[in-house]
Amino acid sequence: MNAELDPKTVHIINDTDTYQRCFEQLRKAKEVAVDTESDSLFVYYEKVCLIQISADGQSYVIDPLETGDLSSLNEIFSDPNVLKIFHAAEYDLMCLKRDFGFEFANLFDTMVAARMLGKKEFGLGPLLESEFGIHLDKKYQKANWGVRPLSREMLHYAVNDTRFLSELKEKLLGELRERGMEDMAKEDFDRLCRIHAAASEPHDPVWWRVTGGVELSPAEQAALQGLVEFREKEAQIRDLPPFKILSNNALVNIVLDNPANENALRRLKGVGTGVIRRYGKTILNINKSWRRKKRIPQPVLTSRPANGILSRKERLKNWRKNVGMELDVPSDVILPRDILEKIAEIGPKNEAELKSLMEELPSRYQRFGKEILEISINTSSDDDDPAILPDKQKMEKDR
């Protein structure tokens, strides 16, 4: 792919003066296409390293690491009269809110729209290929965007992630209108605007966030806790993501195999020569000593939902799946998971109660409310004593 950047249409923003000129142009736009690049695969504390914005035939690649104060962009992002176009907006929004405190209004997400239309391929590359015959080279999708200077090829890649979004939005919006799904899509776009910022600190290092940890014996869980704490400290010291110190699979292999020496440790999958040289003795010591610990962090215990709630949830999921198959769309397009779970838990008995629970989804309430309410009313409640189970939300995978 040609990596030349046309200075008439592509503007690299890396100081106060160029940023101010960029901002003065952007504030005139009625819609802006936005994307970001971050360095999560390379550092302990992730940060937004690039903000790409295309508007009115111009593309601006803003370098927040060199430009300085970008707070005035909030005037554009929060303006309900300016449409912001993203592809797969969720994580971009979370990171922009975390790093800059931006707020958002009036958004269109081309990935959300494509899923709502039942398109089988909804990544940006496949969408542009199928809709317009445009091929995007995704070579730099996992590049280190925190390095400076950025190559011309990387900048070219970054520009391409926004320069076609306005045209793609128009195509998808037309299809949404044809299928009578524009209002449903707008509900999802508005919900995205309200998403919370990404956490500024990593999760606490705990053994149950490692896949497979809950199946281990208590002694193995204790050893795993020691290893995840060590890994987290080392990652912070070296400014690396924890998986680049030791992968989750390697941690589980170590506690399951319980190696007696470095030769045994070396045979384990995921434990290379560099790990042995740098950490071998420390890993062996932690694995051995922590097995004797009687107290380690434990997941919060929550009550198993009553049978009525579980039954309501299952019936709602089956209904949602069937409607999704009829409309040839993913089931969560019909009713988002968090709203489904809220309805299952509360069990609304009349229209007013259901309407309140679906306040963010008025179009879906109008379209599906009667069916949802019928399921809720006709699912019997059960007051059986709930069992105590680990809180699954606390058992998410380690980042």
C-alpha positions, 0 to 999 in steps of 0.5 A: 500500500502506498504510504505517502501522505497527501499534505493537502488532506492529511495533517499531522498534529504534534504541537500547540499551533498545528492543534489550534488550526486543526481545532478551528477547522473541526469546530465547523464540521457537522460530523467527524469520524474518530478513532484512537490508537493505544499502547496496551500491548506494550506498557503497564499503564495503557494510554491513548497515543493517537487520535485520528479525526476525519471531517469534510475531506480532511484527516487530522492525526493528533499526537496527544503525547506531544501536542499538550492540552486537548481539552477543547476537543470536548466542545466537539465531542459533547456537542449534540449537533455534531455527529461523531462516527466511530467503528467499534466505539466502546473501548475508544470511548472508555479510553478517551474518557479515562485519559481526557475526561471527554463526554460524548453526545450524538454518535454513530457506530458503524460496527453496531449498525452492521451487527444490527443489520445482520451482516456476518462480517462487521470488522472495518476491513471486511465491511469496507471490502464488501461495501466499497471494494476498499482493501485495508492493510491491517499490518499495524493493528497490534503495533506499538503506538507509543514509540516516536517517531511514528513511521509514515506507514503507521500514520497512513494506516491510522488515517485509513481507519477514519477516512472512509467512515462517513461514507460507510455511515451513509450506506449503513444508515440507509439500510437501517432506515429501509429495515425500520431499525434506525431508532433501535440503532440510535438507542444503542448509540446513546447508551454508548455515549453514557459508557463509563471511563476505563479504570485508571488502575489495573485490577487487583492481582487475584488468582480467580481471574486466571482462567482455570484457577477455580478448578485448582486445589487450595494449595495450588490456588495459594501458589497461584496467588503468590505468582500473580502478585509477583507478576503484577509487581514485576510488570509495574517495575518493568512497565510491561503488561503482565502477560509479557512477564508470564502468561496465564497458561504458564502460571497454571502450568507451574502450579499444576506441575509443581516443578522441583528445579529449574530443569523441570520448570524449563520443560513447561509450556510458556516458560522460556529461557529468558524467564528461567534466567530472570525469574527461575529461582523466584518462581520456584520459591514462590510456588513452594512457599505459598502452598503453605499459606492458609489465608489468601484472597477469596472471591466474594460470595453471592446468592444463587438467584431464585428459580423464578429469576433463572426461569424468567432469564432462560425464557427471555433468552430463548425468546430473544434468540428466536426473534433474532433468528427471524430477523437474521440478527444477533440475539443481543440486538433484540434485547441487550444483555444487561436489560434482559438480566434486569427484567429477569431479576425484577419480573415486571407485572405491568406495562409501567414497570416494564417501561421503567426498566426499558427507559433507555430502549423506547423503540424496543419497548414499543416493538417487543414490550407486549411479548416481554411482559407476557413472559415476565408475568407468566413466569412463576416466582420461586422463593426457594432458599438460594445457594451460595455461589462465587460471584462470576463477575469477580472471576473475569480473566486477568488482563 
